[in-house]
């Protein structure tokens, strides 16, 4: 764990020197050369399906497009239903979205989005649930600048920064029925190796849009 954190920190420092964004690049890829600019989105994210084994958490889409995957991942992070899903099921479902390359995965940054057991229990008592409306996704300017200045950095791990904006609608049980909505924005690190489906790496550090 200590070595992985150190490797991530070193890689962050390198890309921060380039443009202010991190794509965790501590290992060499043995993949063949691919285009060295971020690929365009292939359209709106496919409607996620719910996995029976993961409660109400949607299954990750099978796509190689970072923007498409990023939008689906943001929708997943902003969606929950304490009436139907336990905290353990929520975490297990979210873990299915993670890259299997442990040297890059920052599970803590994702798991921290789930309330602690006590708060989740209180939310469950109040039948709290949330749905997400995803607006748009784009590559942050700092990430695009970093890739332009050092294209080879992207092909180390094929990790892309994707900023997603949208809205989260929350509802809960109350005397008259409670609800609310607020805008959301998150920058995700998404790994999309050639000829592989994308996977979630982390919630990325704050970067300029």
N, C-alpha and C positions, 0 to 999 in steps of 0.2 A: 504493500500500500504506500509506504513512504517513498519508494522508488517511482511509483506511478505518479504520485503528487508532484515529486520533483521534476519528472519528465514533462508533465503538463505545464508546470510553472516556467520551465525553460522555454518550451515551445511558445507559450503565451508572450514571453518577453521578446522573442524573436519577431513575432508578427506585430506586436505592439510597436516595435521599432520601425516596422514597415508602414503600418497604417492605422493601428489601433484596434485590430480585431485578432482573435485567436482561432486558429484551426489546429487542433491538437496533432502535432506532427513529430512524433518521437521515433517512429520506425519507418523503414523503407518498404515500399510496396513492391511486390514481385509481379504486379499486373503490367500488361502491355501498355504502351503509350496511348493516351486518349486525348481528345481536345482539351486544351488547357484553359478554357474559359467556362464560367458557369453555364450549364445548359439552360435553355428556355423552359418555362413551364409547359406541360403538355395539356393544360386545361384545368378545370376545377377538380378538386379532390373528389374521388369516388366516395359514395355514401358508405360510411363504415358500418360493419355488421357487428352485432353483439355476440360475444363468445360465451357459450354456456358455462365453460370452466372458469371464466374470469368474471362472473357476475355480469354487471351492466357495462363493463368497460369494452369499448369497441376494439375489434381486431385491427392491427396495422394494415394499411393497404399495400398491395404488391405493386410498387411503382419504383422506377429509377429516376424520377424527376424530383429534385430537392424542394422546389416550391410547392408542388402538389403534396409531398409527404409532410412538409412543414405545416401546411394548413390543416391537414388531418390530425397531426400531432397536437397542434394548439387546440383544436376542437376537443380532442380527448382529454387534455389537461384541464380544460374549462368545464368539463361535463362530469357530473356525478349524481348519484341518487342513493342517499343513505337509507331510503325506505326498502330498497331491494338489494343493496350491496354492502357487505361488511368492509371495514377498513382494510382487512387482510386481502379480501378479494380485489379491492381497488388497487392496492399496491402490486398484487400479483399480475393483474391485467396490464398495468402500466409497465411493468418490467418486460413484458413481451415485446414492447416497442424498442427496447434498448439494443444497441450493437452488441454482438457477441465478442468483440475485440476488447478485452478487459483493460488493456493499457490506455484506451481512449475513453471508455465509458465513465461518466461521472453520475452514478446512480443517486448519490446524495442530493444533487441539485434538483433531480426530478422528484424523488421521494419527499423532499421538503415541501412540495406543493400540497401534500395531503395533511390535514390537521392531525394533531396528536390524538391518542386514543380517547382521552377524556372529552376533548372538544367534539370528536366524531360521534361519541355516544350522545352528547347533548344535541347535536344536529340531528341524529337519528330519532331521538325522542320528539323532536320538533318536525319530523318528516321533511327535512330540508333536502332540496334537490336543485340541480342547475343544468341548464342547457346553454349551448354556445352558438352564436352566429358569427361565422368567420367572414371577414371582409376581404382583405387582400394580403398578399405575401410578396416580399421583394428581398433582394440581396442588399444589405446595408452598403452605403457608399464606401465605408472604410474597408469592407471585405473586398469589394470590386477593385479598389485601389491596390490592396495588398496583392491580389492575384495578378493585376496588370504589371506590378513592379517585379514580382517573382513568381511567374507561372508554375515553376517546378514545385513550389511549396504546396500547391493544391494536390498534385499527384503523389505526394507522400502518403496521404491517408484518405483523400477524397472527402474531406469534411467541409461542408458549406455552412455559412451563416445565413439564416433565413429569419427575417423579421415578419411577424404576422400580427395583424390588428383585427379586432372584432368586438363582440359584445357578449357578456355573460348575463343570462337571465336566471335569477334565483327565486325560488318560491318555498314557502314553509307553512306549517300549520299554525293557525291562530284563530281567534274568535271569528274574524271575518275573512280569513284567508290573507296571508301576506305575500308580497312579491316585490321584486325590485330588479333593476338592471344597471350595469355600468360598463363603460368601455374598457377593453383589455388590449394590451400589446406585449409581445414577448419575442425575444430573439433566441432562436434555437440553433444548436449545432447539430447538423444532420449529415450522416455519412452515406454516400451513394457511390459505392465502387462500381466500375464498369461491369455490366452483365450480372449485377446483383440488385436485389431490392434494397431500398434505402432503410436506414435504421436511425434511431434517436441516440445522440451522444450525450447531450447536456443542455441545460438552459445556459446560454452563453453570457459572458460578461456584457455589461451595458456598452453599446457602441452607438455612434452617430447614425441616424437613419439614412 
